[in-house]
Amino acid sequence: MGRVVFYTASDLSTTGHLQDAEPILRGFDTGKPHDEVNEVLEMYNIQLYFEVGCALRTWTDDDKNTFKETVKTFKPFIVAYVNGLNDDNFTAEYEQVEEALKSSFWKVFAMYRAYERVSPEQIEYVLKKESGVIDMLLEHQVIVKAYDKVLGDYMRGNRDCIELLLSAFLLQLDNPDKKPYVPSSLTLKDRDELITAFVDSSTPNISLLRIIEQAKDSNDLQISAENRLKAKRKAENQYGQMMEKAIRFPYFISIELQNSPKDWAVRLMTGVNNDYKLCYNERLLKEYDDERLITMFADHYEYIDKTMQLTMPFNYVTDMVLLEFLSGYHGKRDYPITSAFNFKQQMAVMQMSFHRQYLKGRGKRLENLLVWFYEESLKNKYGYPSGKMRLAAEGVTVVEKIRTLIPEIEAVLKRYDLYANKGRVDEGLLDYYKGVHFTETKSVLAKKYAYGVDGSRDVFLPIRLLFQPGAVMDRLPDGFDGERNLFNTIRHCRVKYDDYREWQRENLDYLIDQGLIGKDVNDVLKLVNEARVAVLYDIHHDRAISYWTHPKVVQDEIDVMLGQGLLYTEDKLFSKPEQEYLNFLLNDKQFTNGPAIRNAYAHGDTPNVAEEAHEAAYNYLLIVLVCVLLKIQSELMIRG
């Protein structure tokens, strides 16, 4: 039997821990002493499970009521134990704590104010004897305040504490509750010297070096210019060495124009050694009119998917390579970048470059087509009061083209925001209309995007159980080509309820109670409320639900979930993932690791980069303009 430890109410280990807790609950005798440290800590963890309402489905109502009364008797024993800690017994007691319960020890130590009876010398002894205890101590603000000098002295000059320092102020943490508190006795100078020791070490982590270089100063952490420069140079050096030694998986993308008699327009061919060939059928393309030459960015280049959302933003489901997810550190203001994301960006830029060259061969210019599409097509087909759009002529430099394009994109969005808010465009008012940041541009559609309410158990627990690989719920055969999860198991296999273990059936029972899955007459699992499953899948896959691109049965289910307080909506032109991507690409408002193209070119100075980089920046801006126009068209089309 393992020790009972509480993680979260939705953790997949909950059933197992409650099964371990059951003998304790049934055999607990309040008339006996309970002063063994690990027993006390298990009582504390059992108490946490009951505080959030966790219970085994095998427990009867009488069991639950009895156990609740038993748990109420735990607190006096826990308090009595902690109150008994002092300098005479602290070391001996702590040395008995089992590894799985050490974090719990410090939680009750902080909660019941044991720091008032245990001297700093005892903490200093534990710090010297046990590596890793500093991480648990810094989780508790009251402990940090009580032992500020001891903890500050320990961290000062100890370069192993650099991750704790950066976690407190710069790193993006998977669990914000684990954010460390830094002793006030560790001065700004001490903190910068700690960074110096780390940067000057023989093998500093490259991800942390980059975060140090790019970090913004604050009242809590100010990094010297010398440390930033050293971090930059060391990261560049390490990256070069890594690329020389590492086993790499390079890819090569080529684009080819063919003349096939078959009815395909675009296809992606994969060769050996990660070589990709993107083929376009000129026989079909040459029949496309001007509008089709624009809308093919959605249909063939797939800049925008069937839900009319950009495909280029980082997708936590499809873009995350497990190794990349598990390795490295991420700053609080880092946009997720992986090889899959970079591949997608490179593909999009190459497609834009190809399309411009292809149009040139047909005597056309993309910029002219975009002006026509905006000024005439949207107006004539949908009655949209579009204004003039002025893009740079062919003969000017690419930097001049960029500086012309940036304000035109913003003007297009400003006009659309006014139109969405007022229902029309008053040209006189437009001159005075301040508008909003481009990512906040309003949609003409109510309930444009729906999102799961943060912390909603009946949204995110089903998502985890149905769609996430690693939930130990799949019964798929080896070699299955797709995500290994319960959703695909039910769709592709005849799997029975009794095929699962008892703790897994607890999760299945939850999904059954939610009306998401069920059992047929042969006990085979099946999907029941497929509309809600579709909603949950979109939240899992896209982090947003495009309301108006779904059939009515799914829209109705979204409305039901809105009424239940499980979802909320926003009427913005861009979804939240799209807003994040555009901020990453165009500015440093939200992220610090992006190209910030708008900021780089709109403020007067020309970036000192190669001509190819200027051309890539221009292609990115053309991609943004194309996607803006296609999203506006889709809204006008839906509204009718």
Salt bridges, closest charged atoms under 4 A:
GLU22 OE2 - ARG26 NH2 2.89
GLU39 OE2 - HIS34 ND1 2.55
GLU42 OE1 - ARG3 NH1 2.78
ASP63 OD2 - ARG26 NH2 3.41
GLU69 OE2 - LYS72 NZ 3.19
GLU95 OE2 - LYS129 NZ 2.55
GLU98 OE2 - ARG3 NH2 2.97
GLU99 OE1 - LYS102 NZ 3.43
GLU116 OE2 - ARG113 NH2 2.52
GLU124 OE2 - LYS128 NZ 3.51
GLU130 OE1 - LYS102 NZ 3.23
GLU139 OE2 - LYS178 NZ 3.67
ASP153 OD2 - LYS149 NZ 2.89
ASP153 OD1 - ARG156 NH1 2.64
ASP190 OD2 - ARG156 NE 3.02
ASP200 OD1 - LYS230 NZ 2.93
ASP217 OD1 - ARG228 NH2 2.76
GLU236 OE2 - LYS232 NZ 2.75
GLU256 OE1 - LYS277 NZ 3.39
ASP263 OD1 - ARG283 NH2 2.95
ASP290 OD1 - LYS364 NZ 2.89
GLU291 OE2 - LYS381 NZ 3.12
ASP299 OD2 - ARG292 NH1 2.74
ASP319 OD2 - LYS344 NZ 2.68
GLU367 OE1 - ARG365 NE 3.58
GLU375 OE1 - LYS388 NZ 3.97
GLU394 OE1 - ARG365 NE 2.71
GLU394 OE2 - LYS401 NZ 3.91
GLU410 OE2 - ARG598 NE 2.30
ASP426 OD2 - ARG424 NH1 3.92
GLU427 OE1 - ARG415 NH2 2.91
GLU440 OE1 - LYS572 NZ 2.77
ASP474 OD1 - ARG484 NH2 3.22
ASP509 OD2 - ARG57 NE 2.98
ASP513 OD2 - ARG57 NH1 2.80
ASP538 OD2 - HIS550 NE2 2.58
ASP542 OD1 - HIS541 ND1 2.80
ASP556 OD2 - LYS552 NZ 2.97
GLU557 OE2 - ARG532 NE 2.68
ASP559 OD1 - LYS447 NZ 3.00
GLU570 OE1 - LYS572 NZ 3.96
GLU570 OE2 - LYS576 NZ 3.12
ASP571 OD2 - LYS442 NZ 2.37
GLU578 OE2 - LYS631 NZ 3.11
GLU580 OE1 - ARG543 NH2 2.96
GLU615 OE2 - ARG356 NH1 2.74
GLU635 OE2 - LYS448 NZ 2.56
